[in-house]
Amino acid sequence: MKHFKLSIAIILFVFGGTAELYAQSTYIPPIESVLNLSDNSVVYKNIRYGSIPDSIDDASSDRILDIYLPRNRNNSKLLVFIFIHGGGFRNGDKGVAAIQELCSKISSKDFAVLSINYRLTLKYKTYSGSGSVNMSKGLQPTRKFNEGAIIALKNATEDTEIALKWIKTHAKKYNFNTSSVAIGGSSAGAITALNLAYISTQKIIPVKAVIDMWGGMANTELINKDAPPVLIYHGDNDKVVHVDYAYALKNQMDKIGNKKSILNIMKGQGHAQYDVILKEKVDEIVAFLRINLK
């Protein structure tokens, strides 16, 4: 897409070898449905925000989203939070139980939460040639990037931009406040969110805040002084994405005078610590979003 400007933030999970495109099986898209998750929230599942991508075999790589809404809401427009799941651009799904619980809890605090699936590029194709990036080793001054990881990040960002267009188009139907939108994710999803918020030049909807759960950027100096604030959660024992990426992101925010950004290092924790987030951090996330979206 025209709005995409390539970030050099790449996640591990890339392969060498000969490029291979997996054959597509007969794919039957999931049916839209409405579920009552709790007394406080309702979810509209499997809503199509973009066309079915080529060469996919299940819903995990389809352009579909779930909308979590507070059950009891007034006529005020809803603050919007977009969540992008992780999985190394190869795995993962919006239907993971921990993600559903997180989105439901946030929506119950008077938010519209949209959890998206997107193209999992590395699930279907491997790339040869240009080496790989290992974010488990910490920040490195020089590196070569695997072509597949670059394409996967580009595709995930493009799909998120398509979701933004869908949100803008359907704002009236769901009572979205498109001037109060935050974006976030975990791992590869966080990398995508950071890339969209700080590197892409998209003008569809302004992003007012970012939630980074164990993601990172290789070159935080690309973040400019007008960037939205970020709330960072990262375990100091993360063996997949080194905690140095969290420190680097917060240091850049300090450097540009972004005083609303917050770094939360989870002591003794590793990668993908949803349990900690669900038990201890939901209120912090909600407070951060409210402060920066209103």
N, C-alpha and C positions, 0 to 999 in steps of 0.2 A: 504494500500500500504506500501511497505517496507520503503519508504521515510518518512512516517508520524510519527512524535513524538508528543504525545498528549500534547496540551497546556492546562493550567487550566484557560484560558480565555473563559468564557461562558457568554452568554447573557440571560436575562430574556425571558420569553415566553415558559416555560416548564411546563408540567402538571404532576400531580400524577394520580393514578387510574390504572385500569387494562389495560395491553397492548392490543391494537386492531389494526389489519391491515385492512385498508379499501379495499374493493373489487375494482379491476381495471375495469373501463369501457373500451369500445372499443376506443382506442386512435389512431387518425390519425395525424401523424407528419406534422408540417407546411411545406409548400413548400418554397424552396429557391427563393429569389427574389432580385432585385436590385432597389433601390429607389434613386431619386435625392432629397436630403433633402433641399439643398440650392444651391446658385451659387458657394459655396466654398467647398462642401463636397458631397460625395456619400456613400451610405450604402449598403452592401451586407448582406441580412437578412437571419436568420434561417439556418446557415451553421452547419452541424453536425460535432462536434469534438470528439464525443464518442458514444458508442452504447446506444440505448434506455434503460433506467433503468427499472428494474422490478416494477410492481405495481404502475404505475402512470396513471393519467387520463387527463392530459393536458400538454401543452408545457412548463409551468412554471417550471416543475421539470425535463425537458428533457435536455440532454447534447447538447445544440445548442448555437450558438453565432452569434452576428452581428459584422461586420467589417466596421468601419467608416474610409474612406480614403479622403485625400484632392483631390479635383477635378483636380486642375492644379498642377502637381508635375513633378519634373525632374527625372533623373535616379538615384538620390541618394537614398540609403536605408533609410527607414523610422524608426524613433524612435517609440517604441511600448509602449502603455499604456493599461493595462488590468483592466477593471472595473467590480466589483462584487456588485450586488444590495443587499439591505437589505430586512428585513421582518421577522426577528426572526426565520429564518430557517423553516418558515411555510408559509409565503406569499411572495409577490413581484415578479417582472418580469423585464427582460431587456427592455421590451417595454414601461415602464412607461415614460410618455411624458417628464418629467424633466430630466430623465436619457438620453433619446435620444437627447435632446437639449444640455446637457452638453457634451456628446460624440461628437456630431457634431461640437460644437464650438472648442473643443480641436483638433479634427482632421483637422480642417481648418487651423491650425497653423503648418501644415506639420508633423502630427503624424498619425500613424495607431493606432486606438483605437478599442479594442475588448471588447465588453460587453457580458458577459456570463450568461446563465441560468445554474442551477445546481440542484441537488437533494434537495428538500425541505422536509427533513426527518420528521419533526414534523407535516407536513400537513397530513401525512398518518398513523402515529403511535404514540400512547401515551405510556408512561413508568411509572411504579410504583416504589415506594421504597425510593430512596436515597435523597429525599429533592430537593431543587432547589437553584439557585443562582439569587439574585436580584441585578442587577447592578445599580438600581436607588438609592440605599441606600449608595453608596460610597464604598470605599475599606474597606474590613473586614479582620482581621487577620486569622480567621478560617471560613471554610464553607464546606458544603457537596454538591456534584454535582449530579444533576439528570442524570441518565444514558442516557436519550434521548438527552439532550443537548450535552453531550460528543460525542455521535454517530453522531449527526447532524453536529457538527463542523468537525469531522473526515471526514464525507462524502463530505462536501463542499470543504474541503482542497484537498481531493483525486480528485474530479472533476476538480478543478483548475489545479492540476498537469497534468491531462489528457489534459486539454486545452493547457498547456505549451508544451506538446509533439506535439500537433497538430500544434502549431505555429512554432515549430522547423522544422517539416516535410514540412510545406507549406511556409517557409520563402522565397524561391526563387520566387514562383508564385506571392506573394503579395509584394515582395520587403521589407520584414521585416528585420530590423537590430537586430538580436538576441543577440548581445552583448550590446544592449542599451534598456533594458526592465524594465519598472516600473509596479507596481501593486497597486491597491487601491480599495476602496469600501466605502459603507455607512452602518453603524450599524452592522448587522450580516455579511454583506459583508466586512466591514472594519475589523471585528474580524477575518474573514477568511484570509484576506490579511495579517494582522499582524502575524497570526499563520504560514502562509506559509513562509513569509519573515524572521521571527525571531526564529521560533521554529522547523519547519520541517527541515529535512536534504536533501531536494530535490536537485539534481545536474543536472536537465534537462536544465535549463536556469538560469544564474545568475540574481538575482533581484538587480537593482542598486538604486532604490528609491521606497518609499511607500507614498501613500496618504491615510490618516486616517480621514474619516468624521464620527464623533460621534460614534466611536467604542471604543475599549479598550482591555487591557490585565490585568488579575488578578495578574500575577507574571511577572513584567517587568524585574526582575533580571535575567531572562533566556536570555535576550538579551546580546550578547557578543560584544567585542570591534570592531569586523570586520563587524558589522551590517550596512546595507544601511541606509541613512538618511530618516527621515519621516517628512512630512508636515501634521500637525494636525489641524483640524477644529472642534470646539466643543462649543456648547452653554452653558453659565454658568447657564442657567435655564432648563437644560435638565432633564426631569422627568423619562426618560427610562434608559439612561446610564449616570451616574453621572459624572460631569465634573472632579472629582478627578482622573478618569482614564486617562484623557488627561494630567493632571499635572504629574502624576506618570510616564507616558511614556516619557515625555520631561525630567523629572528629571533623569531617567535612561540614556537617551542619553547624558545629560550633564556629568553624572558620568563616562561614558566610553569614554568621550572626543569626542563625535560625534557633531562637531560644526556646521554641515550643517543642522541639524534638526531644525524645526521651529514650534512653538506653536502659534496658532491663536485662541484666545478665543473670541467668538462672544457674545458681551454683550447683556443681556436681551433676548437671543434667546433660544428656546427649541430644541427638537429633530428633525432631518430630515429637516433642513432648506435649502432645495435646492434653494429656491428663493434668499436667500442671496448669495449663491455660484454663481448662474447664473448672478446676477446683479453686484456683487462686486469682485469675487474671481477668475474668470477664468484666467485672465492675470497672477495672482500670481502662480496659478497651472502650467501654461505653462512655466513660467520663472523657477520655481523650477525643473520641469522635464528636461528642456533643460540644466540647469547647471549641473545636476547630471547624465544625460544620455550621454552627449558628452564628 
